[in-house]
Amino acid sequence: MVEIRITKTNFDDENELRKIITEIQILKYLTSAKGNMHTVKLLDIIVSKNFEDNLLFLVLEQVGISLHSKLLNDYTKKNFNDTHVATILYNILCVINFIHSANILHRDLRPCNFMIDENFKVTLSNFSLSRTQPIFKVNSFILDIGVASIDKKQLGKLPEIKPYYTTPQNHSTKISKIEEAPKMDMKAAF
């Protein structure tokens, strides 16, 4: 069984087209990842024959219902216990670990984007806001954000690298006007 996501896209708008292409690239990358059982798989991409309709169809693997729907249905029927909660939470953490190890920030983690089947296997979907986490190359060393692949002696030789995401509490300076705030990804919470 498949799920078809219909996207109305303005193919003339470069920014909108870039977002769609990024989502498709991320989905293709995750689909081809060896041992990926944590994210929905992209099976096909179909563009409408009438190009003026601006319709793009993403054919995805159907993996269950949304966690939001499952929680509402089972919680009201009292078919939910602590073991179910622990299993779901563990599976969600495994999903997040998998996408972060693939260097991807989902940026829209909420119950309706987690799919769950009858065995409580959790799968992540809807990568429309996702981005890949940048890798900086500095002085011929490659640094992943937050993880340095060099020893401590060499750290003093490298310039300071500002994090791609930081919480407002971690700012060293107080910002009085929003225009003065540094440009950073404030949506990526994980």
C-alpha positions, 0 to 999 in steps of 0.5 A: 500500500502507498500514500500519495502526498499531493503538493501544489507547487509554483514551479516558477518560484525559485525558493519554493522549488528549492524547498521541494527539491531539498525535501525530495533529495532528503527523502531519496537519501533516507530511502537509499540508506542501508537498514533504514526502518525509521523514516517513510520511503519515497517510492516515486515522484509524479508531475502532473501532465498539465504543467499549469496545474502545478501539482507534484505527487510524492508516492510514499510507503504507507506505514500506519496512522499518525501518532496523534490519531493513535493516541486519541483513539487508544487513550479514549478507549483506555487501551493504553498503558505504561508499557505502550508509552515506554515503547513509543518513546523509545522508538521515537528516540531511535528515529531521532537518533537515526536522522541526526546520525544521517546529518538531517534536522527535521525541524517539525517534530510533532505527533502528527509527523510520527507514524505508528503501526499496530506493533508500535513501530514508529516511523517519521514522515513529512520532511518538508521543513528538513535541512541537512546540517552543515559541515564546516571545513576549517584549516583542512580539518572537518568539523561536524557541528558539536563534534570535532574530529581533531585532538585537543592540541589542535583546537587552539589553532582553529577559529571559533565556529558559531553553532548553527542552532543555539537557544536564546538562553545560550546567547552571551550578549543581550539583544534589545531589538530583534533586528540585532539578533544573529541569523540562526535556525531557531526552529531546530529544537533537537 
